[in-house]
Each structure stands twice: as structure tokens, then as C-alpha cells.
């Protein structure tokens, strides 16, 4: 059975299709990003980043369908990036 990488492994929610910024270095025109504000990965990211980097930011889990990679997408607020969600 093949793993569905569009499901966040941290909270189990379906991730949103997200338009990458123009002139970015992403492999794809879009990524899948977990915009669940209650996702444990996102929630604990605030404390982790402030403690380790002395910066008030967090990260959301993302999946790049072209490169096949997953990892963090840095964000500086709850609303950061939400206006670039592509409705399916």
C-alpha cells in the first residue's frame, strides 16, 4: 500500500494545495502544506524556534510532489501563506 504524502504525518489532516511564490526555488508550481493551526508540528515549532533561534516564527509540514521531498515551511504568523491556498 502506497503512503499518501498529502496527509500530514503529524496530525493526520489532509494538506492544502499551496501556490509557491513567483521566482522561488521550489521544484514545483505548488506544494502540499498542512495549514491545521492545531497540528502538533506547527504548535511546538513556535517554542522550538524561539528557544533555539531566538526568533518568533514556526513551520508547517510541506510536501513537494515534483521533488518527492517533505520538510518544514517557515511561517511568521497563523495566516502566513493561507492566501495562496489553491482550492480544489
PDB file of N, CA, C and O in Angstrom:
ATOM      1  N   UNK A   1       0.834  -1.187   0.000  1.00  0.00           N
ATOM      2  CA  UNK A   1       0.000   0.000   0.000  1.00  0.00           C
ATOM      3  C   UNK A   1       0.881   1.254   0.000  1.00  0.00           C
ATOM      4  O   UNK A   1       1.807   1.362   0.804  1.00  0.00           O
ATOM      5  N   UNK A   2       0.598   2.184  -0.886  1.00  0.00           N
ATOM      6  CA  UNK A   2       1.412   3.386  -1.015  1.00  0.00           C
ATOM      7  C   UNK A   2       0.945   4.470  -0.046  1.00  0.00           C
ATOM      8  O   UNK A   2      -0.253   4.718   0.095  1.00  0.00           O
ATOM      9  N   UNK A   3       1.896   5.104   0.611  1.00  0.00           N
ATOM     10  CA  UNK A   3       1.617   6.176   1.565  1.00  0.00           C
ATOM     11  C   UNK A   3       1.123   7.430   0.832  1.00  0.00           C
ATOM     12  O   UNK A   3       1.690   7.816  -0.190  1.00  0.00           O
ATOM     13  N   UNK A   4       0.072   8.060   1.351  1.00  0.00           N
ATOM     14  CA  UNK A   4      -0.453   9.302   0.790  1.00  0.00           C
ATOM     15  C   UNK A   4       0.297  10.469   1.433  1.00  0.00           C
ATOM     16  O   UNK A   4       0.030  10.823   2.581  1.00  0.00           O
ATOM     17  N   UNK A   5       1.219  11.054   0.705  1.00  0.00           N
ATOM     18  CA  UNK A   5       2.045  12.127   1.251  1.00  0.00           C
ATOM     19  C   UNK A   5       1.308  13.459   1.349  1.00  0.00           C
ATOM     20  O   UNK A   5       1.867  14.442   1.835  1.00  0.00           O
ATOM     21  N   UNK A   6       0.049  13.497   0.887  1.00  0.00           N
ATOM     22  CA  UNK A   6      -0.738  14.725   1.037  1.00  0.00           C
ATOM     23  C   UNK A   6      -1.502  14.739   2.363  1.00  0.00           C
ATOM     24  O   UNK A   6      -2.273  15.659   2.634  1.00  0.00           O
ATOM     25  N   UNK A   7      -1.281  13.712   3.184  1.00  0.00           N
ATOM     26  CA  UNK A   7      -1.831  13.656   4.545  1.00  0.00           C
ATOM     27  C   UNK A   7      -0.691  13.998   5.499  1.00  0.00           C
ATOM     28  O   UNK A   7       0.376  13.388   5.435  1.00  0.00           O
ATOM     29  N   UNK A   8      -0.912  14.970   6.380  1.00  0.00           N
ATOM     30  CA  UNK A   8       0.138  15.378   7.323  1.00  0.00           C
ATOM     31  C   UNK A   8       0.455  14.224   8.275  1.00  0.00           C
ATOM     32  O   UNK A   8      -0.449  13.698   8.924  1.00  0.00           O
ATOM     33  N   UNK A   9       1.720  13.826   8.368  1.00  0.00           N
ATOM     34  CA  UNK A   9       2.084  12.725   9.264  1.00  0.00           C
ATOM     35  C   UNK A   9       2.055  13.126  10.744  1.00  0.00           C
ATOM     36  O   UNK A   9       2.139  12.269  11.623  1.00  0.00           O
ATOM     37  N   UNK A  10       1.936  14.417  11.011  1.00  0.00           N
ATOM     38  CA  UNK A  10       1.950  14.908  12.392  1.00  0.00           C
ATOM     39  C   UNK A  10       0.564  15.023  13.004  1.00  0.00           C
ATOM     40  O   UNK A  10       0.409  14.892  14.218  1.00  0.00           O
ATOM     41  N   UNK A  11      -0.466  15.271  12.160  1.00  0.00           N
ATOM     42  CA  UNK A  11      -1.824  15.431  12.695  1.00  0.00           C
ATOM     43  C   UNK A  11      -2.861  14.590  11.959  1.00  0.00           C
ATOM     44  O   UNK A  11      -3.994  14.466  12.425  1.00  0.00           O
ATOM     45  N   UNK A  12      -2.493  14.008  10.811  1.00  0.00           N
ATOM     46  CA  UNK A  12      -3.405  13.154  10.063  1.00  0.00           C
ATOM     47  C   UNK A  12      -4.417  13.885   9.199  1.00  0.00           C
ATOM     48  O   UNK A  12      -5.305  13.258   8.621  1.00  0.00           O
ATOM     49  N   UNK A  13      -4.296  15.211   9.102  1.00  0.00           N
ATOM     50  CA  UNK A  13      -5.233  16.000   8.286  1.00  0.00           C
ATOM     51  C   UNK A  13      -4.748  16.079   6.842  1.00  0.00           C
ATOM     52  O   UNK A  13      -3.549  16.023   6.570  1.00  0.00           O
ATOM     53  N   UNK A  14      -5.708  16.212   5.921  1.00  0.00           N
ATOM     54  CA  UNK A  14      -5.389  16.408   4.504  1.00  0.00           C
ATOM     55  C   UNK A  14      -4.728  17.773   4.354  1.00  0.00           C
ATOM     56  O   UNK A  14      -5.235  18.772   4.865  1.00  0.00           O
ATOM     57  N   UNK A  15      -3.597  17.816   3.654  1.00  0.00           N
ATOM     58  CA  UNK A  15      -2.899  19.079   3.451  1.00  0.00           C
ATOM     59  C   UNK A  15      -3.506  19.831   2.276  1.00  0.00           C
ATOM     60  O   UNK A  15      -4.135  19.236   1.402  1.00  0.00           O
ATOM     61  N   UNK A  16      -3.310  21.144   2.266  1.00  0.00           N
ATOM     62  CA  UNK A  16      -3.848  22.002   1.207  1.00  0.00           C
ATOM     63  C   UNK A  16      -2.840  22.171   0.088  1.00  0.00           C
ATOM     64  O   UNK A  16      -1.631  22.217   0.316  1.00  0.00           O
ATOM     65  N   UNK A  17      -3.357  22.262  -1.114  1.00  0.00           N
ATOM     66  CA  UNK A  17      -2.516  22.584  -2.264  1.00  0.00           C
ATOM     67  C   UNK A  17      -2.182  24.075  -2.148  1.00  0.00           C
ATOM     68  O   UNK A  17      -3.075  24.901  -1.962  1.00  0.00           O
ATOM     69  N   UNK A  18      -0.911  24.410  -2.257  1.00  0.00           N
ATOM     70  CA  UNK A  18      -0.435  25.773  -1.995  1.00  0.00           C
ATOM     71  C   UNK A  18       0.449  26.255  -3.135  1.00  0.00           C
ATOM     72  O   UNK A  18       1.404  25.584  -3.526  1.00  0.00           O
ATOM     73  N   UNK A  19       0.120  27.411  -3.654  1.00  0.00           N
ATOM     74  CA  UNK A  19       0.871  28.014  -4.775  1.00  0.00           C
ATOM     75  C   UNK A  19       2.210  28.537  -4.263  1.00  0.00           C
ATOM     76  O   UNK A  19       2.258  29.331  -3.324  1.00  0.00           O
ATOM     77  N   UNK A  20       3.295  28.085  -4.888  1.00  0.00           N
ATOM     78  CA  UNK A  20       4.616  28.583  -4.495  1.00  0.00           C
ATOM     79  C   UNK A  20       4.793  30.020  -5.001  1.00  0.00           C
ATOM     80  O   UNK A  20       4.227  30.391  -6.029  1.00  0.00           O
ATOM     81  N   UNK A  21       5.573  30.821  -4.283  1.00  0.00           N
ATOM     82  CA  UNK A  21       5.770  32.208  -4.693  1.00  0.00           C
ATOM     83  C   UNK A  21       6.479  32.312  -6.042  1.00  0.00           C
ATOM     84  O   UNK A  21       7.281  31.447  -6.395  1.00  0.00           O
ATOM     85  N   UNK A  22       6.178  33.382  -6.799  1.00  0.00           N
ATOM     86  CA  UNK A  22       6.888  33.587  -8.063  1.00  0.00           C
ATOM     87  C   UNK A  22       8.388  33.737  -7.788  1.00  0.00           C
ATOM     88  O   UNK A  22       8.782  34.297  -6.766  1.00  0.00           O
ATOM     89  N   UNK A  23       9.187  33.253  -8.670  1.00  0.00           N
ATOM     90  CA  UNK A  23      10.649  33.361  -8.587  1.00  0.00           C
ATOM     91  C   UNK A  23      11.237  32.609  -7.391  1.00  0.00           C
ATOM     92  O   UNK A  23      12.348  32.911  -6.956  1.00  0.00           O
ATOM     93  N   UNK A  24      10.498  31.634  -6.859  1.00  0.00           N
ATOM     94  CA  UNK A  24      11.049  30.846  -5.757  1.00  0.00           C
ATOM     95  C   UNK A  24      11.942  29.742  -6.320  1.00  0.00           C
ATOM     96  O   UNK A  24      12.006  29.541  -7.533  1.00  0.00           O
ATOM     97  N   UNK A  25      12.611  29.050  -5.449  1.00  0.00           N
ATOM     98  CA  UNK A  25      13.489  27.965  -5.873  1.00  0.00           C
ATOM     99  C   UNK A  25      12.826  26.595  -5.715  1.00  0.00           C
ATOM    100  O   UNK A  25      13.498  25.573  -5.853  1.00  0.00           O
ATOM    101  N   UNK A  26      11.514  26.555  -5.427  1.00  0.00           N
ATOM    102  CA  UNK A  26      10.815  25.285  -5.294  1.00  0.00           C
ATOM    103  C   UNK A  26      10.786  24.571  -6.639  1.00  0.00           C
ATOM    104  O   UNK A  26      10.765  25.216  -7.687  1.00  0.00           O
ATOM    105  N   UNK A  27      10.784  23.256  -6.612  1.00  0.00           N
ATOM    106  CA  UNK A  27      10.753  22.426  -7.823  1.00  0.00           C
ATOM    107  C   UNK A  27       9.410  22.461  -8.533  1.00  0.00           C
ATOM    108  O   UNK A  27       9.325  22.222  -9.738  1.00  0.00           O
ATOM    109  N   UNK A  28       8.382  22.754  -7.791  1.00  0.00           N
ATOM    110  CA  UNK A  28       7.017  22.647  -8.284  1.00  0.00           C
ATOM    111  C   UNK A  28       6.307  23.996  -8.276  1.00  0.00           C
ATOM    112  O   UNK A  28       6.704  24.911  -7.555  1.00  0.00           O
ATOM    113  N   UNK A  29       5.248  24.111  -9.089  1.00  0.00           N
ATOM    114  CA  UNK A  29       4.410  25.316  -9.070  1.00  0.00           C
ATOM    115  C   UNK A  29       3.551  25.345  -7.811  1.00  0.00           C
ATOM    116  O   UNK A  29       3.046  26.398  -7.422  1.00  0.00           O
ATOM    117  N   UNK A  30       3.387  24.193  -7.180  1.00  0.00           N
ATOM    118  CA  UNK A  30       2.619  24.121  -5.939  1.00  0.00           C
ATOM    119  C   UNK A  30       3.208  23.053  -5.028  1.00  0.00           C
ATOM    120  O   UNK A  30       3.898  22.138  -5.478  1.00  0.00           O
ATOM    121  N   UNK A  31       2.920  23.192  -3.737  1.00  0.00           N
ATOM    122  CA  UNK A  31       3.285  22.221  -2.714  1.00  0.00           C
ATOM    123  C   UNK A  31       2.003  21.830  -1.998  1.00  0.00           C
ATOM    124  O   UNK A  31       0.963  22.462  -2.179  1.00  0.00           O
ATOM    125  N   UNK A  32       2.081  20.805  -1.200  1.00  0.00           N
ATOM    126  CA  UNK A  32       1.009  20.486  -0.265  1.00  0.00           C
ATOM    127  C   UNK A  32       1.511  20.906   1.108  1.00  0.00           C
ATOM    128  O   UNK A  32       2.613  20.540   1.515  1.00  0.00           O
ATOM    129  N   UNK A  33       0.687  21.684   1.825  1.00  0.00           N
ATOM    130  CA  UNK A  33       1.094  22.244   3.116  1.00  0.00           C
ATOM    131  C   UNK A  33      -0.012  21.991   4.137  1.00  0.00           C
ATOM    132  O   UNK A  33      -1.197  22.119   3.827  1.00  0.00           O
ATOM    133  N   UNK A  34       0.386  21.632   5.356  1.00  0.00           N
ATOM    134  CA  UNK A  34      -0.575  21.453   6.441  1.00  0.00           C
ATOM    135  C   UNK A  34      -0.870  22.822   7.056  1.00  0.00           C
ATOM    136  O   UNK A  34      -0.006  23.423   7.695  1.00  0.00           O
ATOM    137  N   UNK A  35      -2.088  23.304   6.859  1.00  0.00           N
ATOM    138  CA  UNK A  35      -2.494  24.581   7.439  1.00  0.00           C
ATOM    139  C   UNK A  35      -3.394  24.392   8.665  1.00  0.00           C
ATOM    140  O   UNK A  35      -4.139  25.298   9.038  1.00  0.00           O
ATOM    141  N   UNK A  36      -3.321  23.214   9.285  1.00  0.00           N
ATOM    142  CA  UNK A  36      -4.052  22.962  10.522  1.00  0.00           C
ATOM    143  C   UNK A  36      -3.336  23.696  11.655  1.00  0.00           C
ATOM    144  O   UNK A  36      -2.222  23.327  12.028  1.00  0.00           O
ATOM    145  N   UNK A  37      -3.971  24.729  12.201  1.00  0.00           N
ATOM    146  CA  UNK A  37      -3.349  25.524  13.267  1.00  0.00           C
ATOM    147  C   UNK A  37      -3.196  24.755  14.575  1.00  0.00           C
ATOM    148  O   UNK A  37      -2.519  25.225  15.489  1.00  0.00           O
ATOM    149  N   UNK A  38      -3.813  23.584  14.677  1.00  0.00           N
ATOM    150  CA  UNK A  38      -3.678  22.749  15.870  1.00  0.00           C
ATOM    151  C   UNK A  38      -2.717  21.585  15.655  1.00  0.00           C
ATOM    152  O   UNK A  38      -2.563  20.743  16.540  1.00  0.00           O
ATOM    153  N   UNK A  39      -2.069  21.524  14.494  1.00  0.00           N
ATOM    154  CA  UNK A  39      -1.105  20.456  14.217  1.00  0.00           C
ATOM    155  C   UNK A  39       0.033  20.536  15.240  1.00  0.00           C
ATOM    156  O   UNK A  39       0.600  21.611  15.434  1.00  0.00           O
ATOM    157  N   UNK A  40       0.379  19.429  15.896  1.00  0.00           N
ATOM    158  CA  UNK A  40       1.450  19.449  16.903  1.00  0.00           C
ATOM    159  C   UNK A  40       2.797  19.938  16.353  1.00  0.00           C
ATOM    160  O   UNK A  40       3.552  20.593  17.071  1.00  0.00           O
ATOM    161  N   UNK A  41       3.098  19.631  15.109  1.00  0.00           N
ATOM    162  CA  UNK A  41       4.350  20.065  14.477  1.00  0.00           C
ATOM    163  C   UNK A  41       4.402  21.592  14.426  1.00  0.00           C
ATOM    164  O   UNK A  41       5.413  22.196  14.784  1.00  0.00           O
ATOM    165  N   UNK A  42       3.313  22.208  13.982  1.00  0.00           N
ATOM    166  CA  UNK A  42       3.211  23.663  13.902  1.00  0.00           C
ATOM    167  C   UNK A  42       3.205  24.294  15.300  1.00  0.00           C
ATOM    168  O   UNK A  42       3.908  25.275  15.542  1.00  0.00           O
ATOM    169  N   UNK A  43       2.415  23.733  16.213  1.00  0.00           N
ATOM    170  CA  UNK A  43       2.284  24.282  17.565  1.00  0.00           C
ATOM    171  C   UNK A  43       3.627  24.276  18.296  1.00  0.00           C
ATOM    172  O   UNK A  43       4.020  25.293  18.867  1.00  0.00           O
ATOM    173  N   UNK A  44       4.329  23.153  18.285  1.00  0.00           N
ATOM    174  CA  UNK A  44       5.607  23.094  19.017  1.00  0.00           C
ATOM    175  C   UNK A  44       6.723  23.861  18.301  1.00  0.00           C
ATOM    176  O   UNK A  44       7.744  24.183  18.908  1.00  0.00           O
ATOM    177  N   UNK A  45       6.526  24.156  17.007  1.00  0.00           N
ATOM    178  CA  UNK A  45       7.522  24.919  16.260  1.00  0.00           C
ATOM    179  C   UNK A  45       7.744  26.311  16.812  1.00  0.00           C
ATOM    180  O   UNK A  45       8.863  26.822  16.759  1.00  0.00           O
ATOM    181  N   UNK A  46       6.698  26.942  17.345  1.00  0.00           N
ATOM    182  CA  UNK A  46       6.840  28.293  17.907  1.00  0.00           C
ATOM    183  C   UNK A  46       7.838  28.285  19.066  1.00  0.00           C
ATOM    184  O   UNK A  46       8.746  29.115  19.116  1.00  0.00           O
ATOM    185  N   UNK A  47       7.668  27.355  19.985  1.00  0.00           N
ATOM    186  CA  UNK A  47       8.556  27.274  21.148  1.00  0.00           C
ATOM    187  C   UNK A  47       9.968  26.865  20.722  1.00  0.00           C
ATOM    188  O   UNK A  47      10.956  27.413  21.209  1.00  0.00           O
ATOM    189  N   UNK A  48      10.049  25.904  19.816  1.00  0.00           N
ATOM    190  CA  UNK A  48      11.353  25.438  19.355  1.00  0.00           C
ATOM    191  C   UNK A  48      12.153  26.565  18.690  1.00  0.00           C
ATOM    192  O   UNK A  48      13.332  26.752  18.992  1.00  0.00           O
ATOM    193  N   UNK A  49      11.517  27.307  17.794  1.00  0.00           N
ATOM    194  CA  UNK A  49      12.229  28.368  17.072  1.00  0.00           C
ATOM    195  C   UNK A  49      12.620  29.529  17.984  1.00  0.00           C
ATOM    196  O   UNK A  49      13.690  30.116  17.824  1.00  0.00           O
ATOM    197  N   UNK A  50      11.751  29.856  18.939  1.00  0.00           N
ATOM    198  CA  UNK A  50      12.119  30.935  19.857  1.00  0.00           C
ATOM    199  C   UNK A  50      13.260  30.501  20.770  1.00  0.00           C
ATOM    200  O   UNK A  50      14.160  31.289  21.062  1.00  0.00           O
ATOM    201  N   UNK A  51      13.223  29.249  21.220  1.00  0.00           N
ATOM    202  CA  UNK A  51      14.267  28.752  22.108  1.00  0.00           C
ATOM    203  C   UNK A  51      15.595  28.510  21.415  1.00  0.00           C
ATOM    204  O   UNK A  51      16.650  28.760  21.998  1.00  0.00           O
ATOM    205  N   UNK A  52      15.561  28.030  20.187  1.00  0.00           N
ATOM    206  CA  UNK A  52      16.817  27.684  19.511  1.00  0.00           C
ATOM    207  C   UNK A  52      17.354  28.795  18.611  1.00  0.00           C
ATOM    208  O   UNK A  52      18.562  28.889  18.397  1.00  0.00           O
ATOM    209  N   UNK A  53      16.476  29.625  18.092  1.00  0.00           N
ATOM    210  CA  UNK A  53      16.898  30.658  17.137  1.00  0.00           C
ATOM    211  C   UNK A  53      16.600  32.079  17.613  1.00  0.00           C
ATOM    212  O   UNK A  53      16.939  33.053  16.940  1.00  0.00           O
ATOM    213  N   UNK A  54      15.959  32.186  18.785  1.00  0.00           N
ATOM    214  CA  UNK A  54      15.553  33.482  19.319  1.00  0.00           C
ATOM    215  C   UNK A  54      14.755  34.280  18.278  1.00  0.00           C
ATOM    216  O   UNK A  54      14.966  35.479  18.098  1.00  0.00           O
ATOM    217  N   UNK A  55      13.843  33.589  17.604  1.00  0.00           N
ATOM    218  CA  UNK A  55      13.028  34.209  16.560  1.00  0.00           C
ATOM    219  C   UNK A  55      11.588  33.741  16.710  1.00  0.00           C
ATOM    220  O   UNK A  55      11.338  32.549  16.891  1.00  0.00           O
ATOM    221  N   UNK A  56      10.637  34.671  16.637  1.00  0.00           N
ATOM    222  CA  UNK A  56       9.218  34.326  16.780  1.00  0.00           C
ATOM    223  C   UNK A  56       8.661  33.883  15.429  1.00  0.00           C
ATOM    224  O   UNK A  56       8.144  34.688  14.654  1.00  0.00           O
ATOM    225  N   UNK A  57       8.781  32.598  15.173  1.00  0.00           N
ATOM    226  CA  UNK A  57       8.253  32.003  13.946  1.00  0.00           C
ATOM    227  C   UNK A  57       8.007  30.523  14.221  1.00  0.00           C
ATOM    228  O   UNK A  57       8.351  30.012  15.287  1.00  0.00           O
ATOM    229  N   UNK A  58       7.416  29.856  13.262  1.00  0.00           N
ATOM    230  CA  UNK A  58       7.200  28.419  13.359  1.00  0.00           C
ATOM    231  C   UNK A  58       7.380  27.839  11.964  1.00  0.00           C
ATOM    232  O   UNK A  58       7.986  28.464  11.095  1.00  0.00           O
ATOM    233  N   UNK A  59       6.852  26.644  11.760  1.00  0.00           N
ATOM    234  CA  UNK A  59       6.927  25.996  10.453  1.00  0.00           C
ATOM    235  C   UNK A  59       5.740  25.064  10.319  1.00  0.00           C
ATOM    236  O   UNK A  59       5.182  24.578  11.303  1.00  0.00           O
ATOM    237  N   UNK A  60       5.374  24.832   9.071  1.00  0.00           N
ATOM    238  CA  UNK A  60       4.294  23.909   8.747  1.00  0.00           C
ATOM    239  C   UNK A  60       4.891  22.777   7.916  1.00  0.00           C
ATOM    240  O   UNK A  60       5.867  22.972   7.190  1.00  0.00           O
ATOM    241  N   UNK A  61       4.293  21.593   8.033  1.00  0.00           N
ATOM    242  CA  UNK A  61       4.777  20.453   7.257  1.00  0.00           C
ATOM    243  C   UNK A  61       4.392  20.651   5.789  1.00  0.00           C
ATOM    244  O   UNK A  61       3.272  21.058   5.482  1.00  0.00           O
ATOM    245  N   UNK A  62       5.335  20.359   4.887  1.00  0.00           N
ATOM    246  CA  UNK A  62       5.069  20.511   3.448  1.00  0.00           C
ATOM    247  C   UNK A  62       5.584  19.302   2.687  1.00  0.00           C
ATOM    248  O   UNK A  62       6.494  18.596   3.121  1.00  0.00           O
ATOM    249  N   UNK A  63       4.955  19.092   1.521  1.00  0.00           N
ATOM    250  CA  UNK A  63       5.335  18.012   0.613  1.00  0.00           C
ATOM    251  C   UNK A  63       5.469  18.605  -0.787  1.00  0.00           C
ATOM    252  O   UNK A  63       4.545  19.251  -1.282  1.00  0.00           O
ATOM    253  N   UNK A  64       6.613  18.385  -1.421  1.00  0.00           N
ATOM    254  CA  UNK A  64       6.860  18.836  -2.791  1.00  0.00           C
ATOM    255  C   UNK A  64       6.625  17.630  -3.706  1.00  0.00           C
ATOM    256  O   UNK A  64       7.423  16.693  -3.704  1.00  0.00           O
ATOM    257  N   UNK A  65       5.529  17.643  -4.493  1.00  0.00           N
ATOM    258  CA  UNK A  65       5.208  16.476  -5.310  1.00  0.00           C
ATOM    259  C   UNK A  65       6.160  16.251  -6.486  1.00  0.00           C
ATOM    260  O   UNK A  65       6.228  15.137  -7.006  1.00  0.00           O
ATOM    261  N   UNK A  66       6.882  17.258  -6.909  1.00  0.00           N
ATOM    262  CA  UNK A  66       7.835  17.092  -8.013  1.00  0.00           C
ATOM    263  C   UNK A  66       9.130  16.463  -7.508  1.00  0.00           C
ATOM    264  O   UNK A  66       9.620  15.490  -8.081  1.00  0.00           O
ATOM    265  N   UNK A  67       9.676  17.021  -6.439  1.00  0.00           N
ATOM    266  CA  UNK A  67      10.928  16.503  -5.877  1.00  0.00           C
ATOM    267  C   UNK A  67      10.694  15.260  -5.013  1.00  0.00           C
ATOM    268  O   UNK A  67      11.605  14.462  -4.792  1.00  0.00           O
ATOM    269  N   UNK A  68       9.457  15.113  -4.530  1.00  0.00           N
ATOM    270  CA  UNK A  68       9.153  13.984  -3.656  1.00  0.00           C
ATOM    271  C   UNK A  68       9.656  14.168  -2.241  1.00  0.00           C
ATOM    272  O   UNK A  68       9.760  13.200  -1.488  1.00  0.00           O
ATOM    273  N   UNK A  69       9.968  15.398  -1.869  1.00  0.00           N
ATOM    274  CA  UNK A  69      10.531  15.679  -0.550  1.00  0.00           C
ATOM    275  C   UNK A  69       9.485  16.256   0.397  1.00  0.00           C
ATOM    276  O   UNK A  69       8.487  16.840  -0.027  1.00  0.00           O
ATOM    277  N   UNK A  70       9.740  16.077   1.686  1.00  0.00           N
ATOM    278  CA  UNK A  70       8.917  16.669   2.731  1.00  0.00           C
ATOM    279  C   UNK A  70       9.824  17.446   3.666  1.00  0.00           C
ATOM    280  O   UNK A  70      11.037  17.238   3.689  1.00  0.00           O
ATOM    281  N   UNK A  71       9.226  18.343   4.436  1.00  0.00           N
ATOM    282  CA  UNK A  71      10.015  19.109   5.387  1.00  0.00           C
ATOM    283  C   UNK A  71       9.255  20.323   5.865  1.00  0.00           C
ATOM    284  O   UNK A  71       8.053  20.442   5.631  1.00  0.00           O
ATOM    285  N   UNK A  72       9.955  21.234   6.540  1.00  0.00           N
ATOM    286  CA  UNK A  72       9.299  22.408   7.098  1.00  0.00           C
ATOM    287  C   UNK A  72       9.136  23.541   6.080  1.00  0.00           C
ATOM    288  O   UNK A  72       9.962  23.721   5.185  1.00  0.00           O
ATOM    289  N   UNK A  73       8.056  24.292   6.243  1.00  0.00           N
ATOM    290  CA  UNK A  73       7.844  25.534   5.505  1.00  0.00           C
ATOM    291  C   UNK A  73       7.770  26.624   6.570  1.00  0.00           C
ATOM    292  O   UNK A  73       6.798  26.670   7.323  1.00  0.00           O
ATOM    293  N   UNK A  74       8.772  27.506   6.654  1.00  0.00           N
ATOM    294  CA  UNK A  74       8.787  28.546   7.689  1.00  0.00           C
ATOM    295  C   UNK A  74       7.610  29.516   7.543  1.00  0.00           C
ATOM    296  O   UNK A  74       7.244  29.899   6.432  1.00  0.00           O
ATOM    297  N   UNK A  75       7.022  29.907   8.682  1.00  0.00           N
ATOM    298  CA  UNK A  75       5.945  30.891   8.711  1.00  0.00           C
ATOM    299  C   UNK A  75       6.143  31.817   9.913  1.00  0.00           C
ATOM    300  O   UNK A  75       6.709  31.426  10.933  1.00  0.00           O
ATOM    301  N   UNK A  76       5.661  33.051   9.763  1.00  0.00           N
ATOM    302  CA  UNK A  76       5.836  34.023  10.849  1.00  0.00           C
ATOM    303  C   UNK A  76       4.515  34.398  11.522  1.00  0.00           C
ATOM    304  O   UNK A  76       4.510  35.207  12.449  1.00  0.00           O
ATOM    305  N   UNK A  77       3.403  33.827  11.073  1.00  0.00           N
ATOM    306  CA  UNK A  77       2.102  34.087  11.699  1.00  0.00           C
ATOM    307  C   UNK A  77       1.141  32.951  11.353  1.00  0.00           C
ATOM    308  O   UNK A  77       1.423  32.124  10.486  1.00  0.00           O
ATOM    309  N   UNK A  78      -0.004  32.926  12.049  1.00  0.00           N
ATOM    310  CA  UNK A  78      -1.023  31.908  11.770  1.00  0.00           C
ATOM    311  C   UNK A  78      -1.552  32.019  10.345  1.00  0.00           C
ATOM    312  O   UNK A  78      -1.907  31.010   9.735  1.00  0.00           O
ATOM    313  N   UNK A  79      -1.607  33.235   9.814  1.00  0.00           N
ATOM    314  CA  UNK A  79      -2.184  33.463   8.491  1.00  0.00           C
ATOM    315  C   UNK A  79      -1.177  33.394   7.352  1.00  0.00           C
ATOM    316  O   UNK A  79      -1.571  33.382   6.186  1.00  0.00           O
ATOM    317  N   UNK A  80       0.109  33.348   7.662  1.00  0.00           N
ATOM    318  CA  UNK A  80       1.136  33.360   6.614  1.00  0.00           C
ATOM    319  C   UNK A  80       0.914  32.229   5.613  1.00  0.00           C
ATOM    320  O   UNK A  80       0.831  31.059   5.985  1.00  0.00           O
ATOM    321  N   UNK A  81       0.820  32.595   4.353  1.00  0.00           N
ATOM    322  CA  UNK A  81       0.672  31.626   3.266  1.00  0.00           C
ATOM    323  C   UNK A  81      -0.746  31.210   2.947  1.00  0.00           C
ATOM    324  O   UNK A  81      -0.994  30.638   1.886  1.00  0.00           O
ATOM    325  N   UNK A  82      -1.683  31.482   3.837  1.00  0.00           N
ATOM    326  CA  UNK A  82      -3.060  30.994   3.630  1.00  0.00           C
ATOM    327  C   UNK A  82      -3.728  31.625   2.406  1.00  0.00           C
ATOM    328  O   UNK A  82      -4.625  31.019   1.819  1.00  0.00           O
ATOM    329  N   UNK A  83      -3.311  32.820   2.014  1.00  0.00           N
ATOM    330  CA  UNK A  83      -3.949  33.439   0.856  1.00  0.00           C
ATOM    331  C   UNK A  83      -3.517  32.775  -0.462  1.00  0.00           C
ATOM    332  O   UNK A  83      -4.094  33.053  -1.514  1.00  0.00           O
ATOM    333  N   UNK A  84      -2.502  31.900  -0.405  1.00  0.00           N
ATOM    334  CA  UNK A  84      -2.037  31.216  -1.608  1.00  0.00           C
ATOM    335  C   UNK A  84      -2.502  29.765  -1.690  1.00  0.00           C
ATOM    336  O   UNK A  84      -1.979  28.984  -2.485  1.00  0.00           O
ATOM    337  N   UNK A  85      -3.490  29.406  -0.862  1.00  0.00           N
ATOM    338  CA  UNK A  85      -4.078  28.076  -0.946  1.00  0.00           C
ATOM    339  C   UNK A  85      -4.866  27.985  -2.234  1.00  0.00           C
ATOM    340  O   UNK A  85      -5.632  28.888  -2.571  1.00  0.00           O
ATOM    341  N   UNK A  86      -4.677  26.884  -2.959  1.00  0.00           N
ATOM    342  CA  UNK A  86      -5.402  26.631  -4.205  1.00  0.00           C
ATOM    343  C   UNK A  86      -6.580  25.739  -3.876  1.00  0.00           C
ATOM    344  O   UNK A  86      -6.402  24.594  -3.460  1.00  0.00           O
ATOM    345  N   UNK A  87      -7.779  26.259  -4.061  1.00  0.00           N
ATOM    346  CA  UNK A  87      -8.980  25.459  -3.772  1.00  0.00           C
ATOM    347  C   UNK A  87      -9.123  24.374  -4.828  1.00  0.00           C
ATOM    348  O   UNK A  87      -9.010  24.643  -6.024  1.00  0.00           O
ATOM    349  N   UNK A  88      -9.370  23.153  -4.383  1.00  0.00           N
ATOM    350  CA  UNK A  88      -9.528  22.026  -5.310  1.00  0.00           C
ATOM    351  C   UNK A  88     -10.976  21.623  -5.412  1.00  0.00           C
ATOM    352  O   UNK A  88     -11.307  20.691  -6.146  1.00  0.00           O
TER     353      UNK A  88
END
